[in-house]
Amino acid sequence: MELKLNKPICFFDLETTGIDIGKDRIVEISIFKVYPNGNKESKTWLVNPTIPIPAQTTAVHGITDEKVANEPTFNELATQVYNMIKDSDLGGFNSDRFDIPLLAEELLRAGVDFDMKNRVSVDVQTIFHKKEERTLSAAYKFYCNQSLENAHSAEADTMATYEILKAQLERYPDLENDIKSLSEFSTRKKIADFAGMISFNKEDEEIFTFGKHKGKRVNDILESEPGYFSWIQNADFPLYTKKVLTAIKLRKLNTK
């Protein structure tokens, strides 16, 4: 079953130096772009992360410092990456919780003003977990009846993710072949930022989800404790969280 698309969708996967969204870096990125007319294109880059790759991480994906020493940095690749995804929805495996947040940090760090406005994401892992509770390799075996060769290779994982989503649409008639519907189904909870530090209450108002102001409305804290905004901006928070908080503050100022 082919995807019904109104705009392109980019399936992508990252291999990284670790799992800290704010501090770790990309060492490999693979993007597989599918167009509404059925055309497809793919691109994979090795990336010099400019920081050491821990041995325990290399043991997972096989990418060493030596392998990427002469590869471009993400700053040098950012424009190419953004140009490939800028008109597209995004798809991945655990992408809502890891790949999209980390990619956003890298793009913002490189001076590319990335956000999720006018696009949605489909997290194939969430669909899988809601339906079957398995890993990517098991999902590929379960849905496609194939063994995933070169697991933890960004390109292999990306292609497997795309094939799994198509097989999921074949298997589950209640899944609508529509990217917006798939995005809604694969979303765990509504959050304002990728890191989940700003969420929404029942009235659809932004609230903090951490620290001393957990559960409190962001607008209320910005009003009663202006220094809290400055503290977050100067502390070690994800860049996208800071961007979202700035947008809330500016919105509040513009409504006064």
C-alpha positions in Angstrom: 0.0 0.0 0.0 1.4 3.4 -1.0 1.0 6.4 1.2 -1.7 9.0 0.2 0.1 12.3 0.4 -0.9 15.9 0.0 2.7 17.0 0.4 6.1 15.3 0.6 7.1 13.3 3.7 10.7 12.8 4.8 11.5 9.6 6.8 14.7 10.1 8.6 17.0 8.5 11.1 20.0 9.8 13.1 23.0 8.1 14.6 24.5 10.2 17.3 27.1 10.6 20.0 24.6 9.8 22.7 21.0 10.3 23.8 21.2 13.8 25.4 19.1 16.0 23.1 20.8 19.2 24.4 24.4 18.1 24.3 24.9 15.2 21.9 25.6 15.5 18.2 24.7 13.8 14.9 27.3 11.5 13.4 25.1 10.1 10.5 21.8 11.3 9.0 19.7 9.5 6.4 16.6 11.0 4.7 14.2 9.2 2.5 11.8 11.6 0.8 8.5 10.5 -0.7 6.5 12.8 -3.0 2.7 12.8 -3.6 3.3 11.7 -7.2 5.2 8.6 -6.0 8.7 9.9 -6.8 11.3 9.2 -4.1 14.8 10.4 -3.3 17.3 9.6 -0.5 20.4 11.0 0.9 22.8 9.9 3.6 25.5 11.9 5.2 28.3 11.0 7.7 28.9 13.9 10.0 31.9 15.1 12.0 30.2 15.8 15.4 33.2 17.9 16.6 33.1 16.1 19.9 34.4 12.6 20.8 32.1 9.6 20.1 32.0 7.5 23.3 33.1 3.9 22.9 29.8 2.5 24.1 28.0 4.5 21.4 30.4 3.3 18.7 29.6 -0.3 19.9 26.0 0.4 18.9 26.3 2.0 15.5 29.9 1.2 14.5 30.8 4.8 13.7 34.2 5.9 15.1 36.0 9.2 15.5 38.3 8.2 12.7 35.5 7.3 10.3 34.0 10.8 10.5 37.2 12.8 11.1 37.3 14.1 7.5 33.5 14.4 7.0 31.6 17.8 7.0 30.3 19.2 10.3 26.6 19.6 10.7 27.0 23.4 10.4 28.4 22.7 6.9 25.5 20.4 6.1 22.6 22.2 7.7 21.4 24.1 4.6 21.4 20.9 2.5 19.5 19.0 5.2 16.9 21.8 5.7 16.4 22.3 2.0 15.5 18.6 1.7 12.9 18.6 4.6 11.6 22.2 4.5 8.5 21.5 2.4 7.7 18.1 4.1 6.1 16.3 6.9 8.4 14.1 8.9 8.4 10.4 9.7 10.6 8.2 11.8 10.9 5.5 14.5 10.8 7.1 18.0 11.3 10.4 16.1 8.9 12.5 18.2 10.9 11.8 21.3 14.4 11.8 20.0 15.2 12.3 16.3 13.1 15.4 15.7 14.2 17.2 19.0 17.9 16.5 18.3 17.7 17.5 14.7 15.9 20.7 15.8 18.8 21.5 18.2 21.4 20.9 15.5 19.6 23.1 13.0 19.0 25.9 15.5 22.6 25.7 16.6 23.6 26.1 12.9 21.5 29.2 12.6 18.6 27.5 10.7 15.2 28.6 12.1 13.5 25.2 12.1 10.1 24.6 13.6 7.1 22.3 13.2 4.7 24.9 11.9 2.8 23.9 8.8 4.0 20.3 9.1 3.1 17.2 11.1 5.1 14.1 12.2 4.3 10.4 12.1 6.1 8.3 14.7 6.0 4.8 13.4 7.2 3.4 16.7 4.2 4.8 18.5 1.8 3.1 16.0 3.8 -0.1 16.5 3.8 0.1 20.3 0.1 0.9 20.4 -0.6 -2.2 18.2 2.2 -4.7 18.9 4.8 -3.5 21.5 8.1 -4.4 19.8 11.4 -2.9 18.7 12.4 -1.8 15.2 14.0 -5.1 14.2 11.0 -7.0 15.5 8.6 -4.6 13.8 10.4 -5.2 10.5 10.2 -9.0 11.0 6.6 -8.8 12.1 5.2 -6.5 9.4 7.5 -7.2 6.5 8.7 -10.8 7.3 12.3 -9.8 6.8 15.3 -9.6 9.0 16.8 -6.1 9.4 20.3 -6.2 8.2 22.7 -3.5 9.4 20.5 -2.4 12.2 21.7 0.9 13.7 22.8 2.0 10.3 20.8 5.2 9.6 20.0 4.3 6.0 18.9 0.7 6.9 16.7 1.9 9.8 15.2 4.7 7.6 14.2 2.4 4.8 12.8 -0.2 7.3 10.7 2.5 8.9 9.2 3.5 5.6 8.4 -0.1 4.7 6.9 -0.8 8.1 4.5 2.1 7.9 3.2 0.9 4.5 2.8 -2.6 6.0 1.0 -1.2 9.0 -1.6 0.5 6.7 -2.1 -2.9 5.0 -2.5 -4.7 8.3 -4.8 -2.3 10.2 -7.9 -1.1 8.3 -8.7 1.3 11.0 -5.5 3.3 10.3 -6.4 6.0 7.8 -4.0 6.5 4.9 -3.6 10.1 5.6 -0.5 11.8 7.1 -2.4 14.1 9.4 -4.4 11.2 10.8 -1.3 9.0 11.2 0.4 11.9 13.0 -2.5 12.3 15.4 -2.5 8.5 16.1 1.2 8.4 16.6 1.3 11.4 19.0 1.6 10.4 22.7 0.6 13.7 24.2 0.4 17.3 23.0 3.5 19.3 23.9 4.6 22.8 22.9 8.3 22.0 22.7 10.1 18.8 21.6 11.6 18.2 25.1 8.2 18.2 26.7 9.1 20.9 29.2 6.2 23.0 28.1 2.9 21.1 27.7 -0.8 22.1 27.6 -3.6 21.9 30.2 -7.2 21.0 29.6 -7.9 24.5 28.4 -5.1 24.2 25.8 -3.0 26.7 27.7 0.8 26.3 27.9 2.0 25.0 31.3 5.5 24.1 32.7 6.0 20.4 33.3 9.2 20.6 35.4 10.7 22.3 38.5 9.0 24.5 41.0 6.4 25.8 38.6 5.3 22.3 37.3 1.7 22.4 36.3 1.5 26.2 36.4 0.5 28.3 33.4 3.5 29.8 31.5 1.7 33.1 31.1 1.1 33.4 34.8 4.8 32.7 35.7 6.0 35.2 33.0 3.8 37.8 34.7 4.5 37.0 38.3 8.2 36.0 38.0 9.8 37.8 35.0 13.3 36.5 36.1 12.3 32.9 35.4 12.3 33.6 31.7 15.8 35.0 31.8 17.0 32.1 34.0 15.7 29.6 31.4 17.3 31.5 28.5 20.7 31.6 30.2 20.6 28.0 31.6 21.3 24.7 29.9 17.9 24.1 28.3 17.3 22.9 24.7 17.4 25.7 22.2 13.9 24.8 20.9 12.4 25.1 24.4 13.9 28.6 24.7 12.5 29.5 21.3 9.0 28.3 22.2 9.1 30.2 25.5 10.3 33.4 23.7 7.3 33.0 21.3 4.9 32.7 24.2 6.4 35.8 25.8 6.2 37.8 22.6 2.6 36.7 22.0 1.7 37.8 25.5 3.4 41.2 24.9 1.5 41.7 21.6 -1.8 41.1 23.2 -1.4 43.7 25.9 
